[in-house]
Amino acid sequence: PGSRWHKQHHDALSLPVYVRDNSLLALGNNDQKPDYAWHEGTAFQLFHLEDGREARCDVPAADGSTIFTLKARRQG
């Protein structure tokens, strides 16, 4: 909860990803190379979206433009 330092040892394959609450994270479908069509087969994970909040994720093309934007909102 909140900003703080964590000290752990990891190799390149086990590095954890810390995600803030109210975040929408895009996960690609290719773990072999960094340059692929990010918008194809993308999975999204929503992290602890609080009531009344909105999360947004812009999915980029290779040229940096936005292919699409996904939003999630929680009410009630």
C-alpha positions in Angstrom: 0.0 0.0 0.0 1.6 3.2 -1.1 5.0 4.3 -2.1 7.9 2.4 -0.4 11.1 0.7 -1.3 11.3 -3.1 -1.8 14.5 -5.0 -1.7 14.5 -8.5 -3.3 16.8 -10.6 -5.5 15.5 -11.7 -8.9 16.8 -13.0 -12.2 15.7 -11.6 -15.5 12.7 -14.1 -15.7 11.2 -13.5 -12.3 11.2 -9.8 -11.9 7.9 -8.8 -10.4 5.8 -6.0 -11.8 4.2 -3.6 -9.2 1.0 -2.0 -10.4 -0.8 0.9 -8.8 -4.4 0.6 -7.7 -6.9 1.9 -10.2 -4.7 0.8 -13.2 -5.6 -1.0 -16.4 -2.6 -2.9 -17.7 -2.2 -4.3 -21.2 -0.4 -7.6 -21.5 0.9 -8.7 -24.9 0.7 -12.1 -26.4 4.3 -12.5 -27.5 7.1 -13.3 -25.1 9.7 -14.0 -27.9 10.5 -10.5 -29.1 9.6 -6.9 -28.2 8.5 -5.7 -31.7 5.2 -7.3 -32.6 1.6 -6.1 -33.2 0.8 -5.2 -29.6 -2.9 -4.8 -30.3 -3.4 -8.4 -31.5 -4.5 -10.8 -28.8 -3.9 -8.3 -26.0 -5.2 -9.2 -22.5 -6.0 -6.5 -20.0 -5.8 -6.7 -16.2 -7.7 -4.3 -14.0 -6.1 -3.7 -10.6 -8.3 -2.8 -7.5 -10.5 -0.2 -9.2 -12.1 1.9 -6.5 -15.7 3.0 -6.6 -16.2 6.2 -8.6 -12.8 5.8 -10.3 -11.8 5.2 -14.0 -8.8 3.4 -15.4 -7.6 4.0 -19.0 -5.1 2.2 -21.2 -3.9 3.5 -24.6 -2.6 0.7 -26.9 0.1 2.0 -29.2 1.0 1.1 -32.8 4.7 0.7 -33.8 4.8 4.3 -35.0 3.6 5.6 -31.6 0.1 6.5 -32.6 -2.8 5.1 -30.5 -4.6 2.2 -32.1 -7.3 2.1 -29.4 -8.1 3.1 -25.9 -9.8 0.9 -23.3 -11.5 2.4 -20.3 -13.0 0.9 -17.2 -15.2 2.7 -14.7 -16.6 1.5 -11.4 -19.8 2.9 -10.0 -21.7 1.3 -7.1 
